[in-house]
Amino acid sequence: MPHPQQREIILQQVDEAEIDEMWSFVGRKKQERWLWHAIDHQTGKILAYVLAPHIDVALKELMVLLAPFGIRRFYTDRWGAYARILDEDQHEVGKHYTQKIERKHLNVRTRIK
């Protein structure tokens, strides 16, 4: 396997992305862990992720990682950070558009216990 610094990275334009956050805990419920991630709306491929608390800063960190993709439309749920941080002209709210990412969350929850 090549060393990480020797890997070729190819970035492609992504028109639409689904963003969501998923909660779990380590050991006990007071040790919350949040996975923030974005997937390509068309292919379902993971574009970027951040492991961070459930606060606006985490979404800002994820958006920095997504910037090189040139995403034009983001699909999310109704959590407030999305409305505060994403440009409303590029942001669509609704479970209808986030089915792929929600399915990934279901798979993770049922397989990792």
N, CA, C and O atoms as CSV, one atom per row, in Angstrom:
chain,resi,resn,atom,element,x,y,z
A,1,MET,N,N,0.846,-1.182,0.000
A,1,MET,CA,C,0.000,0.000,0.000
A,1,MET,C,C,0.894,1.249,0.000
A,1,MET,O,O,1.835,1.329,0.789
A,2,PRO,N,N,0.613,2.216,-0.869
A,2,PRO,CA,C,1.451,3.413,-0.932
A,2,PRO,C,C,1.326,4.263,0.331
A,2,PRO,O,O,0.286,4.283,0.990
A,3,HIS,N,N,2.391,4.947,0.641
A,3,HIS,CA,C,2.406,5.883,1.763
A,3,HIS,C,C,1.390,6.992,1.477
A,3,HIS,O,O,1.245,7.386,0.320
A,4,PRO,N,N,0.671,7.518,2.500
A,4,PRO,CA,C,-0.351,8.550,2.250
A,4,PRO,C,C,0.135,9.750,1.441
A,4,PRO,O,O,-0.626,10.296,0.642
A,5,GLN,N,N,1.389,10.172,1.631
A,5,GLN,CA,C,1.884,11.313,0.865
A,5,GLN,C,C,2.124,10.962,-0.604
A,5,GLN,O,O,2.309,11.865,-1.420
A,6,GLN,N,N,2.125,9.687,-0.957
A,6,GLN,CA,C,2.404,9.266,-2.324
A,6,GLN,C,C,1.136,8.929,-3.107
A,6,GLN,O,O,1.226,8.542,-4.272
A,7,ARG,N,N,-0.016,9.063,-2.508
A,7,ARG,CA,C,-1.262,8.741,-3.188
A,7,ARG,C,C,-1.670,9.872,-4.114
A,7,ARG,O,O,-1.484,11.050,-3.812
A,8,GLU,N,N,-2.227,9.484,-5.240
A,8,GLU,CA,C,-2.738,10.467,-6.192
A,8,GLU,C,C,-4.159,10.831,-5.773
A,8,GLU,O,O,-4.975,9.951,-5.499
A,9,ILE,N,N,-4.448,12.107,-5.725
A,9,ILE,CA,C,-5.780,12.587,-5.354
A,9,ILE,C,C,-6.397,13.262,-6.568
A,9,ILE,O,O,-5.812,14.170,-7.158
A,10,ILE,N,N,-7.580,12.807,-6.926
A,10,ILE,CA,C,-8.302,13.373,-8.063
A,10,ILE,C,C,-9.618,13.938,-7.545
A,10,ILE,O,O,-10.460,13.193,-7.043
A,11,LEU,N,N,-9.798,15.235,-7.662
A,11,LEU,CA,C,-11.048,15.874,-7.250
A,11,LEU,C,C,-11.929,16.072,-8.471
A,11,LEU,O,O,-11.463,16.488,-9.532
A,12,GLN,N,N,-13.213,15.766,-8.303
A,12,GLN,CA,C,-14.167,15.962,-9.375
A,12,GLN,C,C,-15.271,16.887,-8.890
A,12,GLN,O,O,-15.576,16.943,-7.699
A,13,GLN,N,N,-15.862,17.610,-9.827
A,13,GLN,CA,C,-17.001,18.469,-9.512
A,13,GLN,C,C,-18.145,17.613,-8.983
A,13,GLN,O,O,-18.450,16.562,-9.547
A,14,VAL,N,N,-18.767,18.056,-7.916
A,14,VAL,CA,C,-19.956,17.415,-7.368
A,14,VAL,C,C,-21.044,18.476,-7.334
A,14,VAL,O,O,-20.896,19.501,-6.670
A,15,ASP,N,N,-22.126,18.234,-8.043
A,15,ASP,CA,C,-23.195,19.231,-8.115
A,15,ASP,C,C,-24.053,19.290,-6.858
A,15,ASP,O,O,-24.423,20.372,-6.402
A,16,GLU,N,N,-24.373,18.109,-6.292
A,16,GLU,CA,C,-25.285,18.051,-5.157
A,16,GLU,C,C,-24.734,17.122,-4.082
A,16,GLU,O,O,-24.172,16.068,-4.381
A,17,ALA,N,N,-24.905,17.533,-2.822
A,17,ALA,CA,C,-24.430,16.708,-1.709
A,17,ALA,C,C,-25.471,16.659,-0.604
A,17,ALA,O,O,-26.200,17.622,-0.368
A,18,GLU,N,N,-25.522,15.523,0.063
A,18,GLU,CA,C,-26.344,15.357,1.256
A,18,GLU,C,C,-25.415,15.478,2.462
A,18,GLU,O,O,-24.329,14.898,2.481
A,19,ILE,N,N,-25.853,16.239,3.467
A,19,ILE,CA,C,-25.068,16.411,4.689
A,19,ILE,C,C,-25.928,16.007,5.873
A,19,ILE,O,O,-27.116,16.326,5.934
A,20,ASP,N,N,-25.317,15.306,6.806
A,20,ASP,CA,C,-26.041,14.935,8.024
A,20,ASP,C,C,-25.033,14.645,9.128
A,20,ASP,O,O,-23.836,14.499,8.881
A,21,GLU,N,N,-25.545,14.567,10.345
A,21,GLU,CA,C,-24.726,14.233,11.492
A,21,GLU,C,C,-25.370,13.043,12.184
A,21,GLU,O,O,-26.592,12.896,12.186
A,22,MET,N,N,-24.530,12.190,12.776
A,22,MET,CA,C,-25.009,10.988,13.433
A,22,MET,C,C,-24.398,10.904,14.824
A,22,MET,O,O,-23.199,11.120,14.999
A,23,TRP,N,N,-25.215,10.594,15.794
A,23,TRP,CA,C,-24.805,10.537,17.190
A,23,TRP,C,C,-24.605,9.107,17.640
A,23,TRP,O,O,-25.338,8.208,17.228
A,24,SER,N,N,-23.619,8.900,18.478
A,24,SER,CA,C,-23.440,7.636,19.179
A,24,SER,C,C,-22.697,7.946,20.477
A,24,SER,O,O,-22.461,9.112,20.795
A,25,PHE,N,N,-22.336,6.933,21.209
A,25,PHE,CA,C,-21.600,7.152,22.441
A,25,PHE,C,C,-20.546,6.072,22.595
A,25,PHE,O,O,-20.603,5.021,21.957
A,26,VAL,N,N,-19.579,6.360,23.463
A,26,VAL,CA,C,-18.500,5.415,23.733
A,26,VAL,C,C,-18.566,5.063,25.212
A,26,VAL,O,O,-18.339,5.912,26.074
A,27,GLY,N,N,-18.876,3.819,25.495
A,27,GLY,CA,C,-18.921,3.360,26.877
A,27,GLY,C,C,-20.194,3.731,27.613
A,27,GLY,O,O,-20.910,2.851,28.092
A,28,ARG,N,N,-20.488,5.017,27.711
A,28,ARG,CA,C,-21.713,5.466,28.363
A,28,ARG,C,C,-22.245,6.692,27.622
A,28,ARG,O,O,-21.497,7.380,26.927
A,29,LYS,N,N,-23.521,6.954,27.775
A,29,LYS,CA,C,-24.189,7.990,26.984
A,29,LYS,C,C,-23.650,9.397,27.213
A,29,LYS,O,O,-23.842,10.273,26.369
A,30,LYS,N,N,-22.988,9.627,28.326
A,30,LYS,CA,C,-22.413,10.950,28.571
A,30,LYS,C,C,-21.178,11.205,27.712
A,30,LYS,O,O,-20.720,12.343,27.608
A,31,GLN,N,N,-20.641,10.162,27.101
A,31,GLN,CA,C,-19.479,10.299,26.217
A,31,GLN,C,C,-19.957,10.310,24.765
A,31,GLN,O,O,-19.698,9.379,24.003
A,32,GLU,N,N,-20.653,11.374,24.404
A,32,GLU,CA,C,-21.210,11.514,23.057
A,32,GLU,C,C,-20.132,11.648,22.002
A,32,GLU,O,O,-19.081,12.248,22.232
A,33,ARG,N,N,-20.408,11.088,20.861
A,33,ARG,CA,C,-19.555,11.242,19.681
A,33,ARG,C,C,-20.456,11.542,18.492
A,33,ARG,O,O,-21.496,10.908,18.315
A,34,TRP,N,N,-20.053,12.506,17.684
A,34,TRP,CA,C,-20.827,12.902,16.509
A,34,TRP,C,C,-19.991,12.726,15.251
A,34,TRP,O,O,-18.839,13.153,15.180
A,35,LEU,N,N,-20.596,12.091,14.270
A,35,LEU,CA,C,-20.007,11.966,12.943
A,35,LEU,C,C,-20.778,12.897,12.026
A,35,LEU,O,O,-21.978,12.716,11.817
A,36,TRP,N,N,-20.101,13.883,11.484
A,36,TRP,CA,C,-20.664,14.784,10.482
A,36,TRP,C,C,-20.104,14.325,9.147
A,36,TRP,O,O,-18.892,14.148,9.021
A,37,HIS,N,N,-20.949,14.130,8.153
A,37,HIS,CA,C,-20.379,13.770,6.867
A,37,HIS,C,C,-21.277,14.198,5.715
A,37,HIS,O,O,-22.450,14.531,5.884
A,38,ALA,N,N,-20.670,14.172,4.546
A,38,ALA,CA,C,-21.365,14.566,3.318
A,38,ALA,C,C,-21.123,13.491,2.275
A,38,ALA,O,O,-20.037,12.919,2.177
A,39,ILE,N,N,-22.175,13.230,1.493
A,39,ILE,CA,C,-22.052,12.276,0.399
A,39,ILE,C,C,-22.522,12.921,-0.899
A,39,ILE,O,O,-23.315,13.862,-0.896
A,40,ASP,N,N,-22.019,12.397,-1.993
A,40,ASP,CA,C,-22.476,12.812,-3.319
A,40,ASP,C,C,-23.926,12.354,-3.467
A,40,ASP,O,O,-24.218,11.169,-3.306
A,41,HIS,N,N,-24.823,13.270,-3.767
A,41,HIS,CA,C,-26.253,12.961,-3.869
A,41,HIS,C,C,-26.537,11.949,-4.975
A,41,HIS,O,O,-27.466,11.151,-4.857
A,42,GLN,N,N,-25.754,11.974,-6.036
A,42,GLN,CA,C,-25.985,11.061,-7.161
A,42,GLN,C,C,-25.414,9.667,-6.906
A,42,GLN,O,O,-26.091,8.670,-7.158
A,43,THR,N,N,-24.187,9.584,-6.415
A,43,THR,CA,C,-23.506,8.296,-6.307
A,43,THR,C,C,-23.535,7.695,-4.905
A,43,THR,O,O,-23.369,6.485,-4.750
A,44,GLY,N,N,-23.743,8.525,-3.882
A,44,GLY,CA,C,-23.712,8.049,-2.505
A,44,GLY,C,C,-22.310,7.927,-1.934
A,44,GLY,O,O,-22.146,7.498,-0.792
A,45,LYS,N,N,-21.298,8.295,-2.705
A,45,LYS,CA,C,-19.919,8.199,-2.221
A,45,LYS,C,C,-19.650,9.265,-1.162
A,45,LYS,O,O,-20.113,10.400,-1.269
A,46,ILE,N,N,-18.891,8.872,-0.136
A,46,ILE,CA,C,-18.548,9.812,0.923
A,46,ILE,C,C,-17.541,10.825,0.392
A,46,ILE,O,O,-16.525,10.458,-0.198
A,47,LEU,N,N,-17.834,12.098,0.607
A,47,LEU,CA,C,-16.959,13.181,0.156
A,47,LEU,C,C,-16.025,13.654,1.258
A,47,LEU,O,O,-14.843,13.896,1.012
A,48,ALA,N,N,-16.550,13.787,2.470
A,48,ALA,CA,C,-15.743,14.268,3.591
A,48,ALA,C,C,-16.485,13.981,4.887
A,48,ALA,O,O,-17.701,13.789,4.900
A,49,TYR,N,N,-15.715,13.956,5.993
A,49,TYR,CA,C,-16.353,13.770,7.297
A,49,TYR,C,C,-15.532,14.468,8.376
A,49,TYR,O,O,-14.343,14.741,8.210
A,50,VAL,N,N,-16.211,14.743,9.485
A,50,VAL,CA,C,-15.585,15.360,10.651
A,50,VAL,C,C,-16.144,14.655,11.882
A,50,VAL,O,O,-17.351,14.437,11.978
A,51,LEU,N,N,-15.287,14.306,12.807
A,51,LEU,CA,C,-15.706,13.800,14.108
A,51,LEU,C,C,-15.589,14.967,15.075
A,51,LEU,O,O,-14.484,15.391,15.412
A,52,ALA,N,N,-16.730,15.487,15.522
A,52,ALA,CA,C,-16.725,16.710,16.319
A,52,ALA,C,C,-18.021,16.824,17.110
A,52,ALA,O,O,-18.984,16.116,16.816
A,53,PRO,N,N,-18.060,17.702,18.109
A,53,PRO,CA,C,-19.295,17.913,18.872
A,53,PRO,C,C,-20.436,18.422,17.982
A,53,PRO,O,O,-20.222,18.826,16.839
A,54,HIS,N,N,-21.630,18.391,18.529
A,54,HIS,CA,C,-22.830,18.830,17.804
A,54,HIS,C,C,-22.981,20.349,17.931
A,54,HIS,O,O,-23.913,20.847,18.562
A,55,ILE,N,N,-22.041,21.069,17.316
A,55,ILE,CA,C,-22.039,22.532,17.360
A,55,ILE,C,C,-21.727,23.070,15.969
A,55,ILE,O,O,-21.230,22.344,15.108
A,56,ASP,N,N,-22.021,24.346,15.761
A,56,ASP,CA,C,-21.847,24.972,14.440
A,56,ASP,C,C,-20.422,24.857,13.901
A,56,ASP,O,O,-20.228,24.715,12.694
A,57,VAL,N,N,-19.439,24.917,14.772
A,57,VAL,CA,C,-18.040,24.857,14.343
A,57,VAL,C,C,-17.764,23.565,13.565
A,57,VAL,O,O,-16.977,23.567,12.618
A,58,ALA,N,N,-18.394,22.490,13.954
A,58,ALA,CA,C,-18.194,21.207,13.274
A,58,ALA,C,C,-18.654,21.295,11.817
A,58,ALA,O,O,-17.973,20.801,10.918
A,59,LEU,N,N,-19.799,21.918,11.590
A,59,LEU,CA,C,-20.290,22.084,10.221
A,59,LEU,C,C,-19.352,22.999,9.428
A,59,LEU,O,O,-19.109,22.760,8.245
A,60,LYS,N,N,-18.833,24.024,10.060
A,60,LYS,CA,C,-17.883,24.906,9.378
A,60,LYS,C,C,-16.630,24.141,8.962
A,60,LYS,O,O,-16.104,24.360,7.871
A,61,GLU,N,N,-16.152,23.249,9.820
A,61,GLU,CA,C,-14.985,22.427,9.478
A,61,GLU,C,C,-15.296,21.518,8.290
A,61,GLU,O,O,-14.469,21.359,7.392
A,62,LEU,N,N,-16.480,20.929,8.288
A,62,LEU,CA,C,-16.879,20.071,7.176
A,62,LEU,C,C,-16.970,20.871,5.881
A,62,LEU,O,O,-16.567,20.384,4.825
A,63,MET,N,N,-17.487,22.071,5.950
A,63,MET,CA,C,-17.624,22.901,4.746
A,63,MET,C,C,-16.268,23.262,4.155
A,63,MET,O,O,-16.145,23.388,2.937
A,64,VAL,N,N,-15.256,23.431,4.987
A,64,VAL,CA,C,-13.904,23.689,4.489
A,64,VAL,C,C,-13.424,22.491,3.671
A,64,VAL,O,O,-12.827,22.660,2.608
A,65,LEU,N,N,-13.686,21.288,4.167
A,65,LEU,CA,C,-13.277,20.079,3.448
A,65,LEU,C,C,-14.042,19.898,2.142
A,65,LEU,O,O,-13.520,19.317,1.190
A,66,LEU,N,N,-15.273,20.390,2.092
A,66,LEU,CA,C,-16.107,20.240,0.893
A,66,LEU,C,C,-15.859,21.308,-0.169
A,66,LEU,O,O,-16.247,21.130,-1.324
A,67,ALA,N,N,-15.226,22.400,0.201
A,67,ALA,CA,C,-15.026,23.526,-0.718
A,67,ALA,C,C,-14.397,23.137,-2.056
A,67,ALA,O,O,-14.844,23.645,-3.084
A,68,PRO,N,N,-13.395,22.273,-2.104
A,68,PRO,CA,C,-12.776,21.944,-3.400
A,68,PRO,C,C,-13.704,21.240,-4.396
A,68,PRO,O,O,-13.410,21.210,-5.591
A,69,PHE,N,N,-14.806,20.680,-3.924
A,69,PHE,CA,C,-15.718,19.971,-4.821
A,69,PHE,C,C,-16.625,20.902,-5.624
A,69,PHE,O,O,-17.219,20.469,-6.611
A,70,GLY,N,N,-16.744,22.162,-5.228
A,70,GLY,CA,C,-17.582,23.111,-5.960
A,70,GLY,C,C,-19.058,22.764,-5.919
A,70,GLY,O,O,-19.763,22.949,-6.911
A,71,ILE,N,N,-19.532,22.269,-4.801
A,71,ILE,CA,C,-20.921,21.818,-4.668
A,71,ILE,C,C,-21.881,22.994,-4.805
A,71,ILE,O,O,-21.685,24.046,-4.198
A,72,ARG,N,N,-22.918,22.799,-5.609
A,72,ARG,CA,C,-23.890,23.869,-5.878
A,72,ARG,C,C,-25.166,23.756,-5.060
A,72,ARG,O,O,-25.862,24.753,-4.870
A,73,ARG,N,N,-25.489,22.557,-4.569
A,73,ARG,CA,C,-26.733,22.350,-3.822
A,73,ARG,C,C,-26.471,21.368,-2.684
A,73,ARG,O,O,-25.867,20.314,-2.881
A,74,PHE,N,N,-26.942,21.738,-1.479
A,74,PHE,CA,C,-26.816,20.906,-0.297
A,74,PHE,C,C,-28.197,20.501,0.197
A,74,PHE,O,O,-29.109,21.325,0.258
A,75,TYR,N,N,-28.347,19.234,0.547
A,75,TYR,CA,C,-29.591,18.705,1.095
A,75,TYR,C,C,-29.344,18.299,2.541
A,75,TYR,O,O,-28.395,17.570,2.832
A,76,THR,N,N,-30.202,18.772,3.453
A,76,THR,CA,C,-30.022,18.502,4.882
A,76,THR,C,C,-31.365,18.293,5.558
A,76,THR,O,O,-32.424,18.406,4.941
A,77,ASP,N,N,-31.288,17.981,6.860
A,77,ASP,CA,C,-32.487,17.985,7.680
A,77,ASP,C,C,-32.675,19.390,8.244
A,77,ASP,O,O,-32.066,20.342,7.758
A,78,ARG,N,N,-33.495,19.517,9.242
A,78,ARG,CA,C,-33.853,20.848,9.758
A,78,ARG,C,C,-32.969,21.344,10.904
A,78,ARG,O,O,-33.319,22.334,11.547
A,79,TRP,N,N,-31.851,20.701,11.179
A,79,TRP,CA,C,-31.036,21.167,12.293
A,79,TRP,C,C,-30.557,22.592,12.032
A,79,TRP,O,O,-30.146,22.913,10.917
A,80,GLY,N,N,-30.607,23.435,13.039
A,80,GLY,CA,C,-30.376,24.869,12.908
A,80,GLY,C,C,-29.060,25.307,12.302
A,80,GLY,O,O,-29.019,26.325,11.611
A,81,ALA,N,N,-27.988,24.578,12.535
A,81,ALA,CA,C,-26.684,24.981,12.000
A,81,ALA,C,C,-26.704,25.069,10.481
A,81,ALA,O,O,-26.040,25.927,9.900
A,82,TYR,N,N,-27.454,24.197,9.839
A,82,TYR,CA,C,-27.504,24.217,8.376
A,82,TYR,C,C,-28.094,25.540,7.881
A,82,TYR,O,O,-27.578,26.139,6.937
A,83,ALA,N,N,-29.166,25.988,8.513
A,83,ALA,CA,C,-29.786,27.261,8.124
A,83,ALA,C,C,-28.877,28.444,8.449
A,83,ALA,O,O,-28.861,29.436,7.720
A,84,ARG,N,N,-28.124,28.341,9.541
A,84,ARG,CA,C,-27.244,29.447,9.930
A,84,ARG,C,C,-26.006,29.554,9.051
A,84,ARG,O,O,-25.512,30.659,8.828
A,85,ILE,N,N,-25.492,28.433,8.547
A,85,ILE,CA,C,-24.194,28.429,7.870
A,85,ILE,C,C,-24.293,28.313,6.350
A,85,ILE,O,O,-23.528,28.954,5.629
A,86,LEU,N,N,-25.222,27.508,5.863
A,86,LEU,CA,C,-25.321,27.311,4.416
A,86,LEU,C,C,-26.074,28.458,3.753
A,86,LEU,O,O,-27.015,29.008,4.325
A,87,ASP,N,N,-25.655,28.809,2.557
A,87,ASP,CA,C,-26.329,29.836,1.762
A,87,ASP,C,C,-27.723,29.329,1.402
A,87,ASP,O,O,-27.856,28.253,0.818
A,88,GLU,N,N,-28.753,30.085,1.742
A,88,GLU,CA,C,-30.127,29.620,1.512
A,88,GLU,C,C,-30.435,29.359,0.037
A,88,GLU,O,O,-31.337,28.577,-0.265
A,89,ASP,N,N,-29.719,29.986,-0.878
A,89,ASP,CA,C,-29.927,29.732,-2.302
A,89,ASP,C,C,-29.373,28.378,-2.733
A,89,ASP,O,O,-29.737,27.871,-3.794
A,90,GLN,N,N,-28.496,27.789,-1.920
A,90,GLN,CA,C,-27.891,26.498,-2.231
A,90,GLN,C,C,-28.386,25.385,-1.310
A,90,GLN,O,O,-27.908,24.254,-1.398
A,91,HIS,N,N,-29.322,25.685,-0.442
A,91,HIS,CA,C,-29.702,24.759,0.622
A,91,HIS,C,C,-31.159,24.331,0.477
A,91,HIS,O,O,-32.053,25.167,0.351
A,92,GLU,N,N,-31.383,23.027,0.497
A,92,GLU,CA,C,-32.735,22.465,0.441
A,92,GLU,C,C,-32.918,21.560,1.654
A,92,GLU,O,O,-32.090,20.688,1.920
A,93,VAL,N,N,-34.006,21.774,2.387
A,93,VAL,CA,C,-34.291,21.006,3.593
A,93,VAL,C,C,-35.370,19.978,3.293
A,93,VAL,O,O,-36.374,20.290,2.654
A,94,GLY,N,N,-35.160,18.758,3.755
A,94,GLY,CA,C,-36.203,17.751,3.627
A,94,GLY,C,C,-35.663,16.344,3.581
A,94,GLY,O,O,-34.637,16.075,2.955
A,95,LYS,N,N,-36.365,15.443,4.253
A,95,LYS,CA,C,-35.964,14.037,4.283
A,95,LYS,C,C,-36.032,13.388,2.901
A,95,LYS,O,O,-35.337,12.404,2.650
A,96,HIS,N,N,-36.841,13.913,2.024
A,96,HIS,CA,C,-36.960,13.357,0.666
A,96,HIS,C,C,-35.615,13.361,-0.058
A,96,HIS,O,O,-35.325,12.462,-0.848
A,97,TYR,N,N,-34.795,14.378,0.215
A,97,TYR,CA,C,-33.515,14.525,-0.480
A,97,TYR,C,C,-32.329,13.922,0.276
A,97,TYR,O,O,-31.209,13.920,-0.234
A,98,THR,N,N,-32.563,13.417,1.472
A,98,THR,CA,C,-31.456,12.884,2.276
A,98,THR,C,C,-31.594,11.383,2.524
A,98,THR,O,O,-31.073,10.863,3.511
A,99,GLN,N,N,-32.282,10.704,1.645
A,99,GLN,CA,C,-32.526,9.271,1.845
A,99,GLN,C,C,-31.253,8.429,1.800
A,99,GLN,O,O,-31.125,7.469,2.560
A,100,LYS,N,N,-30.319,8.769,0.929
A,100,LYS,CA,C,-29.083,7.979,0.824
A,100,LYS,C,C,-28.244,8.082,2.091
A,100,LYS,O,O,-27.738,7.076,2.587
A,101,ILE,N,N,-28.098,9.289,2.614
A,101,ILE,CA,C,-27.261,9.461,3.800
A,101,ILE,C,C,-27.936,8.868,5.036
A,101,ILE,O,O,-27.264,8.316,5.907
A,102,GLU,N,N,-29.252,8.979,5.112
A,102,GLU,CA,C,-29.977,8.369,6.226
A,102,GLU,C,C,-29.864,6.845,6.165
A,102,GLU,O,O,-29.784,6.191,7.205
A,103,ARG,N,N,-29.857,6.280,4.971
A,103,ARG,CA,C,-29.685,4.833,4.818
A,103,ARG,C,C,-28.292,4.407,5.290
A,103,ARG,O,O,-28.144,3.364,5.927
A,104,LYS,N,N,-27.277,5.211,4.978
A,104,LYS,CA,C,-25.924,4.911,5.461
A,104,LYS,C,C,-25.901,4.903,6.993
A,104,LYS,O,O,-25.265,4.043,7.603
A,105,HIS,N,N,-26.589,5.856,7.604
A,105,HIS,CA,C,-26.643,5.903,9.065
A,105,HIS,C,C,-27.310,4.650,9.621
A,105,HIS,O,O,-26.835,4.079,10.604
A,106,LEU,N,N,-28.387,4.225,9.013
A,106,LEU,CA,C,-29.070,3.022,9.468
A,106,LEU,C,C,-28.151,1.803,9.381
A,106,LEU,O,O,-28.113,0.977,10.293
A,107,ASN,N,N,-27.416,1.702,8.281
A,107,ASN,CA,C,-26.481,0.584,8.128
A,107,ASN,C,C,-25.398,0.611,9.218
A,107,ASN,O,O,-25.057,-0.427,9.786
A,108,VAL,N,N,-24.876,1.773,9.496
A,108,VAL,CA,C,-23.832,1.900,10.524
A,108,VAL,C,C,-24.402,1.521,11.893
A,108,VAL,O,O,-23.777,0.769,12.641
A,109,ARG,N,N,-25.580,2.038,12.217
A,109,ARG,CA,C,-26.173,1.758,13.524
A,109,ARG,C,C,-26.478,0.275,13.732
A,109,ARG,O,O,-26.309,-0.242,14.836
A,110,THR,N,N,-26.919,-0.401,12.696
A,110,THR,CA,C,-27.287,-1.818,12.847
A,110,THR,C,C,-26.103,-2.762,12.795
A,110,THR,O,O,-26.194,-3.885,13.291
A,111,ARG,N,N,-25.001,-2.340,12.212
A,111,ARG,CA,C,-23.849,-3.224,12.074
A,111,ARG,C,C,-22.768,-3.002,13.118
A,111,ARG,O,O,-21.982,-3.908,13.394
A,112,ILE,N,N,-22.717,-1.816,13.699
A,112,ILE,CA,C,-21.704,-1.513,14.706
A,112,ILE,C,C,-22.397,-1.392,16.055
A,112,ILE,O,O,-23.155,-0.451,16.290
A,113,LYS,N,N,-22.142,-2.318,16.911
A,113,LYS,CA,C,-22.758,-2.298,18.254
A,113,LYS,C,C,-21.715,-2.507,19.300
A,113,LYS,O,O,-22.029,-2.524,20.490
